[in-house]
Amino acid sequence: MVTPAVQRAGQRARHGDPLGRRAVRALRDGLSSTARDTEEATRLARSVQQPITTGRQIAVTSIRGGAGKSTVAALLGLTFAHYRADPVLAIEADPALGTLPRLLGASEVRWTFHDLARILDPSMRVTDVTGYLLPYAGGGWLLPGSQGAVGAQLDIDSYRIVMTSLRRWFGTTVVDCETLPAEVARTALTTTQARVLVAPATAAGVATTRTVLDWIGGLHRSMLPTTVVALAHTSPGMGVDARRAAEYLGVGGAAVVPLPYDRALAEGGEVRTELLGRATRQAALGLAAEVMDRAMSRGRGGARGGGTAAGVGG
């Protein structure tokens, strides 16, 4: 939650790309055709917009804090809300440490996950439910996990009630989970149609994520083809080789999508898409497309093989 005092204390928002990079790109775009970029963006948008008959729920988690988990959840929520015409929901299932409401621009939280779990009823309509949610940019809806209380917890029964009930009203739901191995995160991994593991773009981050993928594969091999690793560059100069990382992490069918460093995201405030660097916007679209393809493939009986997602590889 962002109070007016916090907003006043925050630094002036910076663009994700430095001015020099934007100037060079503008010159380059003026001298060369952007048809290929447009074609690729159109292809990815079609994947994000593909028809859904039953709600797709996507879990976002990581093995440790500070990897950029909530930021990735916010990027996905904003991207889906921008491109999809049906209702999109972002859920904060990390009430103790999550920052999703702040990242999505919430200035006040009145109702929380627990409040909604207590009043949900089969007779309710979507308009009844949205009265307990917060709207965010692009037309999406946010369900906060808490009102910012230190040590807030989310019990597994409330999680199951909310997730089962809301699936019929929202075509796409992004769940910002606790870090592994918390119980809600483990439950989300096994009950959603696709999952995103956020890993820092370091050798240690890649190694730890491979361990988690091996664990997921041990639970059920069919979960790996519906898993995407978001390789997050949270500081400049993180030099892990994305293609080698994809080869190492893609065993079993998982995909890897690199997310570049972005100054606007590094500020830690509200994610404003107009301030994101071009590479970040492209990567967010590529991640959303990859996740949606894999979430939909669960109902079609298969997913693409592992590797770096097309169009967003490094």
C-alpha positions as CSV (number, residue, x, y, z in Angstrom):
1,M,0.0,0.0,0.0
2,V,1.4,3.4,-1.0
3,T,0.3,6.3,1.3
4,P,0.5,9.9,0.1
5,A,3.5,10.5,2.4
6,V,5.4,7.6,0.7
7,Q,4.5,9.0,-2.7
8,R,5.9,12.4,-1.8
9,A,9.0,10.9,-0.4
10,G,9.7,8.8,-3.5
11,Q,12.2,9.8,-6.2
12,R,11.1,11.1,-9.5
13,A,10.2,8.2,-11.8
14,R,12.9,7.4,-14.3
15,H,12.5,5.9,-17.7
16,G,13.7,2.3,-18.0
17,D,16.0,3.2,-20.9
18,P,18.6,6.0,-20.5
19,L,18.1,9.1,-22.7
20,G,21.1,8.2,-24.9
21,R,19.8,4.8,-25.7
22,R,16.3,6.1,-26.6
23,A,17.9,8.7,-28.9
24,V,20.0,6.1,-30.7
25,R,17.1,3.8,-31.1
26,A,14.9,6.5,-32.5
27,L,17.5,7.3,-35.1
28,R,17.9,3.6,-35.9
29,D,14.2,3.1,-36.2
30,G,13.9,6.1,-38.5
31,L,16.5,4.6,-40.9
32,S,15.4,1.0,-40.9
33,S,12.2,-1.0,-41.2
34,T,10.5,-2.2,-38.1
35,A,8.3,-4.7,-39.9
36,R,10.0,-7.7,-38.3
37,D,9.6,-6.3,-34.8
38,T,5.9,-5.5,-35.5
39,E,5.3,-9.0,-36.9
40,E,6.9,-10.6,-33.8
41,A,4.9,-8.4,-31.4
42,T,1.7,-9.3,-33.3
43,R,2.5,-13.0,-33.0
44,L,3.1,-12.8,-29.3
45,A,0.0,-10.7,-28.7
46,R,-2.1,-13.4,-30.4
47,S,-0.8,-15.9,-28.0
48,V,-1.7,-13.7,-25.0
49,Q,-5.2,-13.1,-26.5
50,Q,-6.0,-16.7,-27.4
51,P,-9.6,-17.8,-26.4
52,I,-10.1,-19.3,-23.0
53,T,-13.1,-21.5,-22.2
54,T,-12.2,-22.1,-18.5
55,G,-10.1,-19.8,-16.3
56,R,-6.3,-20.1,-16.5
57,Q,-4.5,-19.6,-13.2
58,I,-0.8,-18.9,-13.1
59,A,1.4,-19.1,-10.0
60,V,4.5,-16.9,-9.7
61,T,7.1,-17.8,-7.1
62,S,10.8,-18.0,-6.4
63,I,13.2,-19.9,-4.1
64,R,14.2,-16.7,-2.2
65,G,13.2,-13.1,-1.6
66,G,14.7,-10.3,-3.7
67,A,14.6,-12.2,-7.0
68,G,11.9,-10.0,-8.4
69,K,9.0,-12.3,-7.9
70,S,6.3,-9.7,-7.2
71,T,7.7,-7.4,-10.0
72,V,7.3,-10.3,-12.5
73,A,3.7,-10.9,-11.2
74,A,2.9,-7.2,-11.7
75,L,4.3,-7.3,-15.2
76,L,2.2,-10.3,-16.1
77,G,-0.9,-8.8,-14.6
78,L,-0.4,-5.6,-16.5
79,T,0.4,-7.3,-19.7
80,F,-2.6,-9.7,-19.6
81,A,-4.9,-6.8,-18.6
82,H,-3.7,-4.7,-21.5
83,Y,-4.1,-7.4,-24.2
84,R,-7.1,-9.5,-23.0
85,A,-10.7,-8.5,-23.3
86,D,-12.0,-10.8,-20.5
87,P,-11.5,-10.1,-16.8
88,V,-7.9,-10.4,-15.5
89,L,-7.2,-10.8,-11.8
90,A,-3.9,-10.4,-9.9
91,I,-3.8,-12.0,-6.4
92,E,-1.3,-11.3,-3.6
93,A,-0.8,-14.7,-1.9
94,D,2.2,-13.4,0.0
95,P,0.6,-11.2,2.6
96,A,3.7,-11.1,4.9
97,L,6.3,-9.9,2.5
98,G,4.5,-9.3,-0.9
99,T,4.6,-5.9,-2.6
100,L,2.1,-6.5,-5.3
101,P,-0.4,-3.8,-4.3
102,R,2.3,-1.2,-4.3
103,L,3.7,-2.3,-7.6
104,L,0.2,-2.1,-9.1
105,G,-0.4,1.4,-7.7
106,A,-2.8,0.6,-4.9
107,S,-3.0,3.6,-2.5
108,E,-5.5,2.1,-0.1
109,V,-6.6,-1.5,0.8
110,R,-10.0,-2.0,2.3
111,W,-10.7,-5.7,1.6
112,T,-8.2,-8.6,1.7
113,F,-8.0,-12.2,0.7
114,H,-9.4,-13.4,4.0
115,D,-12.3,-11.0,3.8
116,L,-13.3,-12.3,0.4
117,A,-12.9,-16.0,1.5
118,R,-15.4,-15.4,4.3
119,I,-18.2,-14.0,2.1
120,L,-17.8,-15.9,-1.2
121,D,-21.1,-17.5,-2.1
122,P,-22.1,-19.5,-5.3
123,S,-25.0,-17.1,-5.8
124,M,-22.7,-14.1,-6.2
125,R,-22.1,-12.4,-9.6
126,V,-18.9,-11.0,-10.9
127,T,-20.1,-7.5,-10.1
128,D,-20.6,-8.5,-6.5
129,V,-17.0,-9.8,-6.3
130,T,-15.4,-6.8,-7.9
131,G,-16.8,-4.7,-5.1
132,Y,-14.1,-6.3,-2.9
133,L,-11.3,-5.8,-5.4
134,L,-9.1,-2.9,-6.5
135,P,-8.9,-1.9,-10.2
136,Y,-5.4,-1.3,-11.6
137,A,-4.1,0.1,-14.9
138,G,-5.3,-1.5,-18.1
139,G,-8.6,-2.8,-16.7
140,G,-7.3,-5.6,-14.3
141,W,-8.4,-6.3,-10.8
142,L,-6.3,-6.8,-7.7
143,L,-7.0,-8.8,-4.6
144,P,-4.5,-7.8,-1.8
145,G,-3.3,-10.4,0.7
146,S,-3.3,-8.1,3.7
147,Q,-3.6,-4.4,4.8
148,G,0.2,-4.3,5.3
149,A,0.2,-5.8,8.8
150,V,3.6,-7.3,9.8
151,G,3.5,-11.1,10.0
152,A,0.2,-11.5,8.2
153,Q,-0.5,-15.1,7.1
154,L,-2.6,-16.8,4.5
155,D,-4.1,-20.2,5.4
156,I,-4.4,-22.9,2.9
157,D,-8.2,-23.3,3.3
158,S,-8.8,-19.7,2.4
159,Y,-6.5,-20.0,-0.6
160,R,-8.4,-23.0,-1.9
161,I,-11.8,-21.3,-1.4
162,V,-10.8,-18.2,-3.2
163,M,-9.0,-19.8,-6.1
164,T,-11.7,-22.4,-6.8
165,S,-14.5,-19.8,-6.6
166,L,-12.9,-17.0,-8.7
167,R,-11.9,-19.2,-11.6
168,R,-15.4,-19.0,-13.2
169,W,-15.4,-15.2,-13.3
170,F,-11.8,-14.4,-14.4
171,G,-10.3,-15.7,-17.6
172,T,-6.7,-15.2,-16.4
173,T,-5.5,-15.1,-12.8
174,V,-1.9,-14.3,-11.8
175,V,-1.0,-15.4,-8.3
176,D,2.0,-13.7,-6.5
177,C,2.9,-16.6,-4.1
178,E,5.2,-16.8,-1.1
179,T,8.7,-18.0,-1.7
180,L,9.2,-21.8,-1.7
181,P,8.9,-24.0,0.2
182,A,5.9,-22.3,1.9
183,E,2.7,-24.4,1.9
184,V,0.6,-22.0,-0.2
185,A,3.4,-21.7,-2.8
186,R,3.7,-25.5,-3.0
187,T,-0.1,-25.8,-3.3
188,A,-0.2,-23.2,-6.0
189,L,2.5,-24.9,-8.0
190,T,0.5,-28.1,-8.2
191,T,-3.0,-26.7,-8.7
192,T,-2.5,-23.9,-11.3
193,Q,-2.4,-24.4,-15.1
194,A,1.1,-22.9,-15.4
195,R,3.8,-21.6,-13.1
196,V,6.6,-19.1,-13.3
197,L,9.8,-19.5,-11.3
198,V,11.6,-16.2,-10.9
199,A,15.4,-16.7,-10.7
200,P,18.2,-14.1,-10.5
201,A,20.4,-14.1,-13.6
202,T,23.4,-15.4,-11.7
203,A,25.2,-18.8,-11.7
204,A,23.9,-19.4,-8.2
205,G,20.4,-18.5,-9.2
206,V,20.4,-20.8,-12.2
207,A,21.8,-23.7,-10.1
208,T,19.2,-23.3,-7.3
209,T,16.4,-23.1,-9.9
210,R,17.6,-26.3,-11.5
211,T,17.2,-28.0,-8.1
212,V,13.7,-26.7,-7.8
213,L,12.8,-27.9,-11.3
214,D,14.2,-31.3,-10.5
215,W,11.9,-31.3,-7.4
216,I,8.9,-30.2,-9.5
217,G,9.6,-33.0,-12.0
218,G,9.7,-35.5,-9.1
219,L,6.2,-34.4,-8.1
220,H,4.8,-35.0,-11.6
221,R,6.7,-34.9,-14.9
222,S,3.7,-33.2,-16.6
223,M,4.4,-30.0,-14.6
224,L,7.7,-29.2,-16.2
225,P,6.3,-28.5,-19.7
226,T,3.9,-26.0,-18.1
227,T,6.7,-24.2,-16.2
228,V,8.5,-21.0,-17.3
229,V,11.6,-19.7,-15.7
230,A,11.9,-15.9,-15.7
231,L,15.6,-15.1,-15.6
232,A,15.6,-11.7,-13.9
233,H,18.5,-9.2,-14.3
234,T,17.9,-7.2,-11.2
235,S,21.1,-5.1,-11.5
236,P,23.3,-3.9,-14.5
237,G,26.0,-6.2,-15.7
238,M,24.5,-9.6,-14.6
239,G,26.3,-11.7,-17.2
240,V,24.8,-15.2,-17.2
241,D,24.5,-16.7,-20.7
242,A,20.8,-16.9,-21.4
243,R,21.1,-19.6,-24.0
244,R,23.3,-21.8,-21.9
245,A,21.0,-21.3,-18.9
246,A,18.0,-22.3,-21.1
247,E,19.8,-25.5,-22.1
248,Y,20.5,-26.3,-18.5
249,L,17.1,-25.4,-17.1
250,G,15.1,-26.7,-20.1
251,V,15.5,-30.4,-19.3
252,G,12.0,-31.8,-19.0
253,G,10.4,-29.1,-21.1
254,A,10.6,-25.9,-19.0
255,A,11.1,-22.7,-20.9
256,V,13.4,-19.8,-20.0
257,V,12.6,-16.1,-20.6
258,P,15.3,-13.5,-19.8
259,L,14.1,-10.3,-18.3
260,P,16.5,-7.4,-18.8
261,Y,17.6,-4.9,-16.2
262,D,15.3,-1.9,-16.2
263,R,15.9,1.4,-14.2
264,A,12.2,2.0,-13.8
265,L,11.7,-1.4,-12.2
266,A,14.8,-1.0,-10.0
267,E,13.1,2.0,-8.3
268,G,10.7,-0.4,-6.7
269,G,7.6,1.8,-7.0
270,E,4.5,1.5,-9.1
271,V,5.1,-0.3,-12.4
272,R,4.2,2.2,-15.1
273,T,4.4,0.6,-18.5
274,E,5.0,3.9,-20.3
275,L,8.3,4.2,-18.4
276,L,9.6,0.7,-19.1
277,G,12.4,0.2,-21.5
278,R,11.5,-1.3,-24.9
279,A,13.4,-4.5,-24.2
280,T,11.5,-4.9,-20.9
281,R,8.1,-4.4,-22.6
282,Q,9.1,-6.9,-25.3
283,A,10.3,-9.4,-22.7
284,A,7.1,-9.0,-20.6
285,L,4.9,-9.7,-23.7
286,G,7.1,-12.7,-24.5
287,L,6.8,-14.0,-21.0
288,A,3.0,-13.6,-21.0
289,A,2.7,-15.3,-24.4
290,E,4.9,-18.2,-23.3
291,V,3.0,-18.7,-20.0
292,M,-0.4,-18.5,-21.7
293,D,0.7,-21.0,-24.4
294,R,1.7,-23.4,-21.7
295,A,-1.3,-22.8,-19.5
296,M,-3.5,-23.6,-22.5
297,S,-1.5,-26.6,-23.5
298,R,-2.4,-28.3,-20.2
299,G,-5.9,-28.6,-21.6
300,R,-4.7,-29.7,-25.1
301,G,-2.4,-32.4,-23.9
302,G,1.0,-31.0,-24.4
303,A,3.4,-28.1,-24.4
304,R,6.3,-27.0,-26.5
305,G,9.8,-28.2,-25.6
306,G,12.1,-26.4,-23.3
307,G,14.5,-23.6,-24.2
308,T,14.6,-19.9,-24.6
309,A,11.3,-18.5,-25.7
310,A,11.3,-17.2,-29.2
311,G,11.6,-13.5,-29.6
312,V,12.9,-12.8,-26.1
313,G,16.1,-14.8,-25.9
314,G,19.4,-13.3,-25.0
